[in-house]
Amino acid sequence: MNNVLNSIGLNKKPSDTKIVVAMSGGVDSSTVAGMMKKEGYKVIGITLKLYDDNKEASTSKQCCSGQDIMDAKRVANKLNIDHKILYYQNKFKQGVIDNFTDSYLKGETPIPCVQCNQTVKFKDLFEVSKDLRADAMITGHYVKSITSNGQTNMYKASDEKRDQSYFLFNTSREQLNYLRFPLGGMLKNETRDIAKKLDLNVAEKPDSQDICFVPNGNYVSVIQKFRPDALKKGNIRNLDGKVIGVHDGIINFTIGQRKGIKVSDKEAFYVIKINSKKNEIIVGPREKLGKTNIFLNKLNLLTDSKDFPSNILVKVRSTGKLLDAKIKFNKPDNAEVILKNTEDGISPGQACVFYSKDELGFKVLGGGWISS
């Protein structure tokens, strides 16, 4: 056999290559399934049912709803590919929703999309794909995967506005070597153009914007539903420790928040700290939000720590810019990140993702969860 690699970096003809495509019912994953089918791969589409819709949720721009499952089924029929639906509501409740509510009750700001990728989508779907003897698992995420010498590295997507590398930092090395992301080098309008050429019913479908189990962005109602005791009144203190007001529950607040504090002074107050043990909010002026030292736990490294450059780039929120930083590794899965410049609104529960720049772009080195 000659050593010509196919489009996903495997030394096989597409017709001899079985792949699983994670199909959410949106335009991105549907287009990927169509592209792979057109190239001649043996495609199996898998759609996950992750939560039970309610009337309120169905009006929201969400992923993984009942409508999305129907859309994925229609796309699979149009492409004439095998399609399976996996019912993962219990796994999703335990791995994602419970973690989300617990995190807010600790005064953190969680990112359920990372947990979903880490648990249900990549861990469980990865195992199903292996059981089906698929050669690779393909998703519609906007990240680049570049494979050489049998090892795949993750890079930021070409479409800066769509890049999803922040949400995938917790992917394991084993998963990354098995995953492929064909949209990483494309712009969103190019994806839609391909969907139109393939005559897919989802070509004009709007992007999902809300967290799938949080109807209309109202996360407080979700936490109340699962944890009715979550809204307890408590003190609002200033930085001197003086009680200056009362709040209706710490789940209503995130670090850096200005609106809705309902206490005033000559200058605006911002949430500086949330003390979940004492059920207190600490507020102060904006200049007290700036931080340069971030402590991380539960690290996931895609490059050995010995191979990290002395200066790295980090992202501390999904919509944030890349920040210049240095990193000190402590225990095996703990680290301290020292930012070159102060950054506002860094919140426990969010991720800090590491990058380095090379000739191929911005490479993802891994990341960790912000503890303080």
C-alpha positions as CSV (number, residue, x, y, z in Angstrom):
1,M,0.0,0.0,0.0
2,N,1.3,3.5,-0.8
3,N,1.6,6.0,1.9
4,V,-1.0,8.5,0.6
5,L,-3.0,9.9,3.5
6,N,-6.7,10.6,3.1
7,S,-8.3,14.0,4.0
8,I,-8.4,13.1,7.7
9,G,-4.8,11.9,7.9
10,L,-5.3,8.2,7.7
11,N,-3.5,5.8,5.3
12,K,-6.7,4.3,3.9
13,K,-9.1,5.0,1.0
14,P,-12.1,7.0,2.1
15,S,-14.3,4.1,1.0
16,D,-12.5,1.8,3.4
17,T,-12.6,4.4,6.3
18,K,-15.5,4.2,8.7
19,I,-16.2,7.5,10.6
20,V,-18.7,8.6,13.2
21,V,-20.0,12.2,12.8
22,A,-21.5,13.8,16.0
23,M,-24.7,15.4,14.5
24,S,-26.4,18.0,16.7
25,G,-28.9,19.0,14.1
26,G,-27.2,22.3,13.4
27,V,-25.6,23.5,10.2
28,D,-22.0,22.9,11.2
29,S,-22.2,19.2,12.1
30,S,-24.7,18.5,9.2
31,T,-22.3,20.1,6.7
32,V,-19.4,18.0,8.0
33,A,-21.5,14.8,7.6
34,G,-22.3,15.9,4.0
35,M,-18.6,16.7,3.2
36,M,-17.5,13.3,4.5
37,K,-20.2,11.5,2.6
38,K,-19.3,13.4,-0.6
39,E,-15.6,12.4,-0.2
40,G,-16.7,8.8,-0.1
41,Y,-16.2,7.9,3.6
42,K,-18.5,5.4,5.3
43,V,-20.4,7.7,7.6
44,I,-22.5,6.9,10.7
45,G,-24.3,10.0,12.2
46,I,-25.0,9.9,15.9
47,T,-27.3,12.4,17.7
48,L,-27.5,12.7,21.4
49,K,-30.7,13.3,23.3
50,L,-29.3,15.1,26.4
51,Y,-32.3,16.6,28.2
52,D,-36.1,16.6,28.2
53,D,-37.5,19.6,26.4
54,N,-40.3,21.6,28.0
55,K,-42.6,24.2,26.4
56,E,-40.5,27.1,27.7
57,A,-37.3,25.7,26.4
58,S,-38.5,25.0,22.9
59,T,-38.8,28.7,22.1
60,S,-35.1,29.3,22.8
61,K,-32.2,29.2,20.4
62,Q,-30.6,26.2,21.9
63,C,-28.7,23.1,20.8
64,C,-29.8,19.5,21.3
65,S,-33.5,20.2,21.4
66,G,-36.2,17.8,20.0
67,Q,-36.3,19.9,16.9
68,D,-32.6,19.5,16.4
69,I,-32.9,15.7,16.6
70,M,-35.6,15.8,13.9
71,D,-33.3,18.1,11.8
72,A,-30.4,15.7,12.2
73,K,-32.6,12.7,11.1
74,R,-33.7,14.6,8.0
75,V,-30.1,15.5,7.1
76,A,-29.1,11.8,7.5
77,N,-32.0,10.7,5.3
78,K,-31.0,13.3,2.6
79,L,-27.4,12.1,2.7
80,N,-28.4,8.4,2.8
81,I,-26.2,7.7,5.8
82,D,-26.8,5.5,8.9
83,H,-28.1,7.5,11.8
84,K,-28.5,6.6,15.5
85,I,-30.0,8.5,18.4
86,L,-28.5,7.9,21.9
87,Y,-30.6,8.8,24.9
88,Y,-28.2,10.3,27.4
89,Q,-30.5,12.4,29.6
90,N,-29.3,10.7,32.9
91,K,-25.6,11.0,32.0
92,F,-26.1,14.6,31.0
93,K,-28.0,15.4,34.3
94,Q,-25.2,13.8,36.4
95,G,-22.2,15.0,34.4
96,V,-23.3,18.5,33.4
97,I,-26.5,19.9,35.0
98,D,-25.6,18.8,38.6
99,N,-22.1,20.2,38.2
100,F,-23.6,23.5,36.9
101,T,-25.9,23.9,39.9
102,D,-23.2,22.9,42.4
103,S,-20.7,25.3,40.9
104,Y,-23.1,28.3,41.2
105,L,-23.9,27.4,44.8
106,K,-20.1,27.6,45.5
107,G,-20.0,31.1,44.1
108,E,-18.4,30.0,40.9
109,T,-19.2,30.8,37.3
110,P,-19.4,27.4,35.5
111,I,-19.0,26.6,31.8
112,P,-21.4,23.7,31.1
113,C,-20.3,23.4,27.4
114,V,-16.8,22.3,28.5
115,Q,-18.3,19.7,30.9
116,C,-20.6,18.5,28.1
117,N,-17.6,18.0,25.7
118,Q,-15.5,16.5,28.5
119,T,-18.1,13.9,29.7
120,V,-21.0,13.1,27.4
121,K,-19.9,14.1,24.0
122,F,-16.2,13.1,23.9
123,K,-15.9,10.5,26.6
124,D,-19.2,8.5,26.0
125,L,-19.5,9.1,22.3
126,F,-15.8,8.3,21.9
127,E,-16.4,4.9,23.5
128,V,-19.5,4.3,21.3
129,S,-17.4,5.2,18.2
130,K,-14.7,2.7,19.2
131,D,-17.3,0.0,19.8
132,L,-18.6,0.7,16.2
133,R,-15.0,0.2,15.1
134,A,-14.9,3.6,13.5
135,D,-11.5,4.9,12.4
136,A,-12.2,8.4,13.6
137,M,-14.8,10.6,15.2
138,I,-15.7,13.9,13.4
139,T,-17.4,17.0,14.8
140,G,-18.4,20.4,13.5
141,H,-16.4,22.3,16.1
142,Y,-14.4,25.3,14.8
143,V,-10.9,24.2,15.8
144,K,-8.0,23.0,13.7
145,S,-6.5,19.5,14.2
146,I,-3.2,19.0,12.5
147,T,-1.8,15.4,12.5
148,S,1.8,14.5,11.9
149,N,3.7,11.3,12.9
150,G,0.6,9.8,14.3
151,Q,0.0,12.6,16.8
152,T,-2.7,15.3,16.5
153,N,-2.4,18.8,17.9
154,M,-5.2,21.3,18.3
155,Y,-5.0,24.8,17.0
156,K,-7.3,27.8,17.1
157,A,-9.7,28.0,14.1
158,S,-9.1,30.2,11.1
159,D,-12.5,32.0,11.8
160,E,-11.5,34.0,14.9
161,K,-15.2,34.7,15.8
162,R,-16.1,31.0,15.7
163,D,-13.0,29.5,17.4
164,Q,-14.1,26.9,20.0
165,S,-10.7,25.8,21.2
166,Y,-11.4,27.3,24.7
167,F,-14.3,24.8,25.1
168,L,-12.2,21.8,24.1
169,F,-9.1,22.3,26.3
170,N,-10.1,19.3,28.4
171,T,-9.9,16.9,25.5
172,S,-7.5,14.0,26.3
173,R,-4.5,13.2,24.2
174,E,-6.1,9.9,23.3
175,Q,-9.3,11.5,22.2
176,L,-7.5,14.2,20.2
177,N,-5.6,11.6,18.2
178,Y,-9.0,10.0,17.3
179,L,-11.0,13.3,16.7
180,R,-11.1,15.3,13.5
181,F,-12.4,18.9,13.0
182,P,-12.9,19.5,9.2
183,L,-14.3,23.1,9.7
184,G,-11.2,24.4,11.5
185,G,-9.8,26.1,8.4
186,M,-13.1,27.5,7.1
187,L,-15.2,30.6,7.7
188,K,-18.8,30.2,8.8
189,N,-20.2,31.6,5.6
190,E,-18.2,29.0,3.7
191,T,-19.9,26.3,5.8
192,R,-23.3,27.6,5.0
193,D,-22.4,27.8,1.3
194,I,-21.5,24.1,1.3
195,A,-24.7,23.3,3.2
196,K,-26.7,25.1,0.4
197,K,-24.8,23.2,-2.3
198,L,-25.6,19.9,-0.6
199,D,-29.3,21.1,-0.4
200,L,-29.5,20.5,3.4
201,N,-32.6,21.6,5.2
202,V,-30.5,23.3,7.9
203,A,-28.5,25.6,5.6
204,E,-30.2,28.7,6.9
205,K,-30.8,27.5,10.4
206,P,-29.7,30.1,13.0
207,D,-26.9,29.2,15.4
208,S,-27.7,28.1,18.9
209,Q,-27.0,30.8,21.4
210,D,-28.3,29.6,24.8
211,I,-27.0,26.8,27.0
212,C,-29.2,23.9,25.9
213,F,-30.9,23.3,29.3
214,V,-31.1,27.1,30.2
215,P,-34.2,28.5,28.5
216,N,-33.8,32.0,27.4
217,G,-30.6,32.4,29.3
218,N,-32.4,32.3,32.7
219,Y,-29.9,30.2,34.7
220,V,-31.4,31.2,38.1
221,S,-34.7,29.5,37.2
222,V,-32.8,26.3,36.3
223,I,-30.9,26.3,39.6
224,Q,-34.1,27.0,41.6
225,K,-35.8,24.0,39.8
226,F,-33.1,21.6,40.8
227,R,-32.1,23.2,44.1
228,P,-35.2,25.0,45.6
229,D,-33.1,26.0,48.6
230,A,-30.6,28.0,46.5
231,L,-32.0,31.5,47.0
232,K,-31.0,32.5,50.6
233,K,-30.7,36.1,51.7
234,G,-27.3,37.2,52.9
235,N,-25.1,40.2,53.5
236,I,-23.4,42.5,51.0
237,R,-20.2,43.8,52.5
238,N,-17.7,46.5,51.3
239,L,-13.9,45.8,51.2
240,D,-13.7,47.1,54.8
241,G,-16.1,44.4,56.0
242,K,-19.0,46.7,56.7
243,V,-22.5,45.4,55.8
244,I,-24.0,47.8,53.3
245,G,-26.9,45.8,52.0
246,V,-28.7,42.5,51.6
247,H,-28.8,40.1,48.6
248,D,-31.4,37.6,47.6
249,G,-29.0,34.7,46.8
250,I,-25.4,34.4,45.7
251,I,-26.5,32.6,42.5
252,N,-27.6,36.0,41.2
253,F,-24.0,37.3,41.1
254,T,-20.8,36.7,39.2
255,I,-17.3,38.3,39.7
256,G,-17.1,41.6,37.9
257,Q,-20.9,42.2,37.9
258,R,-22.1,45.8,38.2
259,K,-25.8,45.7,37.5
260,G,-28.4,44.4,40.0
261,I,-26.3,44.8,43.2
262,K,-28.9,47.3,44.5
263,V,-26.4,49.2,46.8
264,S,-25.0,52.6,45.7
265,D,-22.1,54.8,46.6
266,K,-20.4,57.9,45.0
267,E,-18.9,55.5,42.5
268,A,-20.2,52.2,41.1
269,F,-19.8,49.0,43.0
270,Y,-18.7,45.8,41.3
271,V,-18.8,42.2,42.7
272,I,-15.2,41.6,43.8
273,K,-15.6,38.3,45.6
274,I,-18.4,35.7,46.4
275,N,-18.0,34.0,49.8
276,S,-20.3,30.9,49.5
277,K,-19.5,29.6,53.0
278,K,-20.7,32.8,54.6
279,N,-23.3,33.4,51.9
280,E,-21.9,36.9,51.4
281,I,-21.1,39.2,48.4
282,I,-18.1,41.5,48.7
283,V,-18.3,44.7,46.5
284,G,-15.8,47.4,45.7
285,P,-14.6,49.9,43.0
286,R,-13.7,48.6,39.6
287,E,-9.9,49.1,40.1
288,K,-10.1,46.3,42.7
289,L,-11.2,43.8,40.1
290,G,-7.8,43.6,38.4
291,K,-5.8,40.5,39.0
292,T,-2.4,39.2,37.8
293,N,-2.1,35.9,39.6
294,I,-4.5,33.0,38.9
295,F,-4.4,29.6,40.7
296,L,-5.6,26.6,38.7
297,N,-6.5,23.0,39.5
298,K,-7.5,19.9,37.6
299,L,-5.0,20.6,34.8
300,N,-5.3,18.9,31.4
301,L,-2.1,19.2,29.4
302,L,-1.8,18.4,25.7
303,T,1.9,19.2,25.7
304,D,4.3,18.0,28.4
305,S,4.9,20.7,31.0
306,K,8.7,20.4,30.3
307,D,8.1,21.5,26.7
308,F,6.1,24.6,27.6
309,P,7.7,27.8,26.3
310,S,8.8,30.3,29.0
311,N,6.2,32.8,27.8
312,I,2.7,31.5,26.9
313,L,-0.7,33.0,26.0
314,V,-3.8,32.3,28.0
315,K,-7.5,32.9,27.7
316,V,-9.5,33.3,31.0
317,R,-13.0,33.5,29.4
318,S,-14.5,32.2,26.2
319,T,-15.0,35.6,24.8
320,G,-11.7,37.0,26.1
321,K,-8.6,37.9,24.2
322,L,-5.2,36.1,24.5
323,L,-3.2,37.4,27.4
324,D,0.6,37.3,27.8
325,A,1.6,35.1,30.8
326,K,4.1,32.8,32.5
327,I,3.1,29.6,34.2
328,K,4.5,27.8,37.3
329,F,3.6,24.1,37.7
330,N,3.1,23.1,41.3
331,K,1.6,19.7,42.2
332,P,0.9,17.4,39.2
333,D,-2.4,19.0,38.4
334,N,-2.0,22.5,39.9
335,A,-0.4,25.6,38.5
336,E,-0.1,29.4,39.0
337,V,-0.5,31.7,36.0
338,I,1.2,35.1,36.2
339,L,-0.3,37.6,33.8
340,K,1.9,40.3,32.3
341,N,-0.9,42.9,32.8
342,T,-3.9,43.0,35.2
343,E,-7.2,41.5,34.0
344,D,-10.6,42.3,35.3
345,G,-13.4,39.9,36.2
346,I,-11.5,36.6,36.5
347,S,-13.9,34.2,38.1
348,P,-13.5,30.8,39.9
349,G,-15.2,28.0,37.9
350,Q,-14.1,29.4,34.6
351,A,-11.3,27.8,32.6
352,C,-7.8,29.2,31.9
353,V,-6.6,27.8,28.5
354,F,-2.9,27.8,27.4
355,Y,-1.7,28.6,23.9
356,S,1.6,29.1,22.1
357,K,2.2,30.6,18.7
358,D,4.1,28.7,16.0
359,E,4.3,28.6,12.2
360,L,0.9,26.8,12.0
361,G,-1.0,29.2,14.2
362,F,-2.1,29.2,17.9
363,K,-1.5,25.8,19.4
364,V,-3.6,24.6,22.4
365,L,-1.3,23.4,25.1
366,G,-4.1,22.5,27.6
367,G,-5.6,24.3,30.5
368,G,-7.1,24.2,34.0
369,W,-10.0,25.3,36.1
370,I,-9.6,28.6,38.0
371,S,-9.8,28.0,41.7
372,S,-8.8,31.5,43.0
